[in-house]
Amino acid sequence: MLLSSVVAMFNAVVIQHFSFANAFNAIGNRFDTSVLPKGFNLGPAAKDVTSLLNRGGMESMMTLLIAFCTLPFAWVLSASGALNKIVESLLKIRKSTGS
């Protein structure tokens, strides 16, 4: 994901003629269509495209991103047997049903 972000910034600066300041600003403060170069035409669906681009990017999809990151991690723990070891070690410290 980091590599794709770097490539996207490179494309924005070199190919689409965005300034470095706007590219780095989009990292921390979300992308906004106000940084598009003057005269940039979004086409006949400009209102719909603008609302789609101004939604918030990865920040607005954080819940989904966390799910996509945790599921493979849980699968690796389960497939390697580490999850069973963790559960066994936690069960060893219990002293009664209530604890």
N, CA and C atoms as a LAMMPS dump frame, in Angstrom:
ITEM: TIMESTEP
0
ITEM: NUMBER OF ATOMS
297
ITEM: BOX BOUNDS ff ff ff
-5.0000000000000000e+02 5.0000000000000000e+02
-5.0000000000000000e+02 5.0000000000000000e+02
-5.0000000000000000e+02 5.0000000000000000e+02
ITEM: ATOMS id mol type element x y z
1 1 1 N 0.829 -1.178 0
2 1 2 C 0 0 0
3 1 3 C 0.883 1.254 0
4 2 1 N 1.992 1.182 0.708
5 2 2 C 2.898 2.322 0.729
6 2 3 C 3.493 2.575 -0.651
7 3 1 N 3.876 1.506 -1.33
8 3 2 C 4.429 1.645 -2.675
9 3 3 C 3.406 2.249 -3.636
10 4 1 N 2.16 1.809 -3.537
11 4 2 C 1.137 2.369 -4.427
12 4 3 C 0.884 3.838 -4.13
13 5 1 N 1.01 4.241 -2.876
14 5 2 C 0.866 5.66 -2.529
15 5 3 C 1.99 6.496 -3.125
16 6 1 N 3.215 5.961 -3.069
17 6 2 C 4.356 6.678 -3.642
18 6 3 C 4.208 6.794 -5.155
19 7 1 N 3.787 5.714 -5.802
20 7 2 C 3.587 5.741 -7.258
21 7 3 C 2.47 6.726 -7.62
22 8 1 N 1.397 6.75 -6.835
23 8 2 C 0.301 7.682 -7.101
24 8 3 C 0.765 9.132 -6.966
25 9 1 N 1.586 9.41 -5.948
26 9 2 C 2.11 10.771 -5.786
27 9 3 C 3.024 11.138 -6.953
28 10 1 N 3.847 10.194 -7.386
29 10 2 C 4.722 10.434 -8.532
30 10 3 C 3.901 10.754 -9.776
31 11 1 N 2.856 9.958 -10.017
32 11 2 C 1.985 10.201 -11.169
33 11 3 C 1.304 11.562 -11.077
34 12 1 N 0.841 11.919 -9.89
35 12 2 C 0.159 13.199 -9.725
36 12 3 C 1.083 14.37 -10.014
37 13 1 N 2.316 14.278 -9.546
38 13 2 C 3.249 15.39 -9.718
39 13 3 C 3.799 15.443 -11.134
40 14 1 N 4.235 14.305 -11.673
41 14 2 C 4.917 14.294 -12.968
42 14 3 C 3.936 14.32 -14.137
43 15 1 N 2.917 13.483 -14.083
44 15 2 C 2.018 13.343 -15.237
45 15 3 C 0.861 14.336 -15.189
46 16 1 N 0.268 14.52 -14.001
47 16 2 C -0.918 15.365 -13.903
48 16 3 C -0.605 16.779 -13.448
49 17 1 N 0.669 17.091 -13.243
50 17 2 C 1.149 18.44 -12.938
51 17 3 C 0.577 19.016 -11.641
52 18 1 N 0.428 18.173 -10.61
53 18 2 C 0.077 18.655 -9.281
54 18 3 C 1.344 19.191 -8.637
55 19 1 N 1.218 20.101 -7.702
56 19 2 C 2.393 20.583 -6.989
57 19 3 C 2.75 19.59 -5.879
58 20 1 N 4.027 19.615 -5.45
59 20 2 C 4.442 18.75 -4.343
60 20 3 C 3.638 19.064 -3.09
61 21 1 N 3.358 20.335 -2.868
62 21 2 C 2.61 20.743 -1.676
63 21 3 C 1.223 20.122 -1.66
64 22 1 N 0.53 20.132 -2.808
65 22 2 C -0.797 19.525 -2.869
66 22 3 C -0.734 18.01 -2.713
67 23 1 N 0.303 17.391 -3.26
68 23 2 C 0.448 15.94 -3.135
69 23 3 C 0.669 15.54 -1.68
70 24 1 N 1.554 16.248 -0.982
71 24 2 C 1.803 15.926 0.423
72 24 3 C 0.631 16.33 1.305
73 25 1 N -0.07 17.384 0.943
74 25 2 C -1.247 17.806 1.693
75 25 3 C -2.349 16.748 1.606
76 26 1 N -2.464 16.095 0.467
77 26 2 C -3.478 15.055 0.294
78 26 3 C -3.214 13.856 1.194
79 27 1 N -1.957 13.626 1.575
80 27 2 C -1.638 12.515 2.472
81 27 3 C -2.246 12.745 3.851
82 28 1 N -2.035 13.902 4.395
83 28 2 C -2.48 14.165 5.758
84 28 3 C -3.875 14.726 5.886
85 29 1 N -4.326 15.468 4.9
86 29 2 C -5.6 16.182 5.03
87 29 3 C -6.668 15.745 4.043
88 30 1 N -6.524 14.587 3.466
89 30 2 C -7.457 14.055 2.467
90 30 3 C -7.312 14.778 1.132
91 31 1 N -7.715 14.096 0.1
92 31 2 C -7.744 14.7 -1.23
93 31 3 C -9 15.536 -1.35
94 32 1 N -8.888 16.662 -1.996
95 32 2 C -10.029 17.545 -2.233
96 32 3 C -9.939 18.034 -3.669
97 33 1 N -11.056 18.115 -4.345
98 33 2 C -11.044 18.522 -5.749
99 33 3 C -10.632 19.978 -5.932
100 34 1 N -10.532 20.718 -4.857
101 34 2 C -10.095 22.115 -4.988
102 34 3 C -8.619 22.21 -5.382
103 35 1 N -7.847 21.124 -5.232
104 35 2 C -6.427 21.144 -5.605
105 35 3 C -6.207 20.788 -7.068
106 36 1 N -7.258 20.46 -7.785
107 36 2 C -7.12 20.137 -9.207
108 36 3 C -6.642 21.367 -9.971
109 37 1 N -5.816 21.181 -10.986
110 37 2 C -5.332 22.329 -11.763
111 37 3 C -6.483 23.119 -12.389
112 38 1 N -6.27 24.411 -12.544
113 38 2 C -7.303 25.266 -13.144
114 38 3 C -7.625 24.783 -14.553
115 39 1 N -8.897 24.751 -14.877
116 39 2 C -9.324 24.307 -16.19
117 39 3 C -9.515 22.808 -16.304
118 40 1 N -9.31 22.079 -15.213
119 40 2 C -9.49 20.631 -15.233
120 40 3 C -10.982 20.333 -15.32
121 41 1 N -11.385 19.578 -16.332
122 41 2 C -12.788 19.305 -16.58
123 41 3 C -13.127 17.902 -16.097
124 42 1 N -14.085 17.802 -15.177
125 42 2 C -14.509 16.504 -14.664
126 42 3 C -15.577 15.851 -15.532
127 43 1 N -16.006 16.511 -16.562
128 43 2 C -16.976 15.939 -17.486
129 43 3 C -18.408 16.227 -17.087
130 44 1 N -19.351 15.549 -17.775
131 44 2 C -20.77 15.83 -17.538
132 44 3 C -21.254 15.419 -16.147
133 45 1 N -20.568 14.496 -15.5
134 45 2 C -20.988 14.042 -14.172
135 45 3 C -20.159 14.71 -13.087
136 46 1 N -19.818 15.982 -13.264
137 46 2 C -18.91 16.691 -12.357
138 46 3 C -19.403 16.678 -10.91
139 47 1 N -20.697 16.86 -10.697
140 47 2 C -21.233 16.892 -9.331
141 47 3 C -21.059 15.535 -8.663
142 48 1 N -21.357 14.451 -9.372
143 48 2 C -21.223 13.114 -8.81
144 48 3 C -19.764 12.743 -8.582
145 49 1 N -18.9 13.094 -9.519
146 49 2 C -17.477 12.79 -9.387
147 49 3 C -16.885 13.571 -8.221
148 50 1 N -17.269 14.82 -8.067
149 50 2 C -16.769 15.643 -6.968
150 50 3 C -17.167 15.054 -5.622
151 51 1 N -18.418 14.634 -5.472
152 51 2 C -18.836 14.055 -4.19
153 51 3 C -18.137 12.725 -3.926
154 52 1 N -17.837 11.966 -4.964
155 52 2 C -17.114 10.704 -4.805
156 52 3 C -15.672 10.951 -4.376
157 53 1 N -14.996 11.924 -4.979
158 53 2 C -13.602 12.196 -4.673
159 53 3 C -13.405 12.878 -3.319
160 54 1 N -14.406 13.585 -2.834
161 54 2 C -14.278 14.326 -1.576
162 54 3 C -14.775 13.549 -0.359
163 55 1 N -14.93 12.252 -0.46
164 55 2 C -15.482 11.467 0.649
165 55 3 C -14.498 11.194 1.775
166 56 1 N -13.214 11.179 1.541
167 56 2 C -12.287 10.978 2.633
168 56 3 C -11.263 9.884 2.415
169 57 1 N -11.355 9.124 1.371
170 57 2 C -10.35 8.128 1.042
171 57 3 C -10.204 7.032 2.077
172 58 1 N -8.954 6.69 2.397
173 58 2 C -8.669 5.58 3.303
174 58 3 C -9.188 5.847 4.713
175 59 1 N -9.209 7.091 5.118
176 59 2 C -9.691 7.411 6.46
177 59 3 C -11.155 7.009 6.632
178 60 1 N -11.948 7.213 5.592
179 60 2 C -13.354 6.861 5.687
180 60 3 C -13.582 5.356 5.564
181 61 1 N -12.579 4.62 5.089
182 61 2 C -12.708 3.167 4.946
183 61 3 C -11.894 2.419 5.999
184 62 1 N -11.572 3.068 7.109
185 62 2 C -10.683 2.469 8.102
186 62 3 C -11.226 1.166 8.67
187 63 1 N -12.527 1.066 8.917
188 63 2 C -13.096 -0.167 9.456
189 63 3 C -12.889 -1.321 8.49
190 64 1 N -13.13 -1.081 7.24
191 64 2 C -12.935 -2.113 6.235
192 64 3 C -11.458 -2.474 6.101
193 65 1 N -10.592 -1.494 6.179
194 65 2 C -9.159 -1.742 6.098
195 65 3 C -8.682 -2.592 7.268
196 66 1 N -9.184 -2.315 8.465
197 66 2 C -8.806 -3.107 9.634
198 66 3 C -9.258 -4.545 9.464
199 67 1 N -10.451 -4.751 8.93
200 67 2 C -10.942 -6.113 8.709
201 67 3 C -10.065 -6.851 7.709
202 68 1 N -9.667 -6.192 6.638
203 68 2 C -8.815 -6.843 5.634
204 68 3 C -7.419 -7.143 6.173
205 69 1 N -6.958 -6.384 7.15
206 69 2 C -5.637 -6.646 7.737
207 69 3 C -5.695 -7.714 8.822
208 70 1 N -6.768 -7.76 9.596
209 70 2 C -6.827 -8.707 10.706
210 70 3 C -7.185 -10.117 10.273
211 71 1 N -7.972 -10.268 9.235
212 71 2 C -8.344 -11.617 8.802
213 71 3 C -7.147 -12.439 8.341
214 72 1 N -6.253 -11.918 7.506
215 72 2 C -5.067 -12.711 7.154
216 72 3 C -4.161 -12.971 8.364
217 73 1 N -4.065 -12.012 9.281
218 73 2 C -3.253 -12.198 10.476
219 73 3 C -3.808 -13.336 11.328
220 74 1 N -5.115 -13.38 11.508
221 74 2 C -5.74 -14.465 12.274
222 74 3 C -5.555 -15.804 11.58
223 75 1 N -5.62 -15.809 10.245
224 75 2 C -5.419 -17.052 9.504
225 75 3 C -3.994 -17.574 9.693
226 76 1 N -3.011 -16.685 9.662
227 76 2 C -1.613 -17.092 9.852
228 76 3 C -1.409 -17.644 11.26
229 77 1 N -1.991 -16.977 12.269
230 77 2 C -1.873 -17.473 13.634
231 77 3 C -2.503 -18.849 13.778
232 78 1 N -3.635 -19.039 13.159
233 78 2 C -4.323 -20.323 13.245
234 78 3 C -3.574 -21.413 12.48
235 79 1 N -3.109 -21.126 11.286
236 79 2 C -2.424 -22.127 10.459
237 79 3 C -1.074 -22.525 11.045
238 80 1 N -0.411 -21.608 11.72
239 80 2 C 0.901 -21.92 12.288
240 80 3 C 0.801 -22.609 13.647
241 81 1 N -0.375 -22.638 14.232
242 81 2 C -0.55 -23.256 15.541
243 81 3 C -0.287 -22.306 16.685
244 82 1 N 0.07 -21.075 16.385
245 82 2 C 0.36 -20.099 17.431
246 82 3 C -0.885 -19.737 18.228
247 83 1 N -2.031 -19.73 17.576
248 83 2 C -3.269 -19.388 18.266
249 83 3 C -3.585 -20.415 19.346
250 84 1 N -3.362 -21.692 19.045
251 84 2 C -3.594 -22.742 20.043
252 84 3 C -2.656 -22.578 21.232
253 85 1 N -1.393 -22.24 20.99
254 85 2 C -0.429 -22.037 22.073
255 85 3 C -0.831 -20.859 22.951
256 86 1 N -1.317 -19.804 22.344
257 86 2 C -1.742 -18.626 23.104
258 86 3 C -2.924 -18.974 24.004
259 87 1 N -3.903 -19.682 23.434
260 87 2 C -5.083 -20.066 24.21
261 87 3 C -4.691 -21.018 25.332
262 88 1 N -3.819 -21.975 25.052
263 88 2 C -3.369 -22.918 26.087
264 88 3 C -2.659 -22.202 27.223
265 89 1 N -1.802 -21.244 26.902
266 89 2 C -1.085 -20.523 27.958
267 89 3 C -2.037 -19.671 28.79
268 90 1 N -3.071 -19.126 28.162
269 90 2 C -4.064 -18.364 28.921
270 90 3 C -4.904 -19.272 29.808
271 91 1 N -5.194 -20.478 29.332
272 91 2 C -5.986 -21.413 30.136
273 91 3 C -5.196 -21.98 31.304
274 92 1 N -3.882 -22.018 31.214
275 92 2 C -3.059 -22.536 32.312
276 92 3 C -3.109 -21.626 33.535
277 93 1 N -3.29 -20.339 33.346
278 93 2 C -3.266 -19.411 34.483
279 93 3 C -4.63 -19.315 35.185
280 94 1 N -5.636 -19.904 34.626
281 94 2 C -6.952 -19.855 35.307
282 94 3 C -6.93 -20.843 36.465
283 95 1 N -7.601 -20.504 37.523
284 95 2 C -7.604 -21.337 38.712
285 95 3 C -8.959 -21.958 38.972
286 96 1 N -10.016 -21.31 38.505
287 96 2 C -11.353 -21.844 38.693
288 96 3 C -12.217 -21.442 37.51
289 97 1 N -13.449 -21.894 37.492
290 97 2 C -14.364 -21.578 36.4
291 97 3 C -14.613 -20.073 36.32
292 98 1 N -14.714 -19.417 37.438
293 98 2 C -14.97 -17.98 37.475
294 98 3 C -13.803 -17.129 37.043
295 99 1 N -12.601 -17.644 37.235
296 99 2 C -11.44 -16.835 36.867
297 99 3 C -11.082 -17.07 35.412
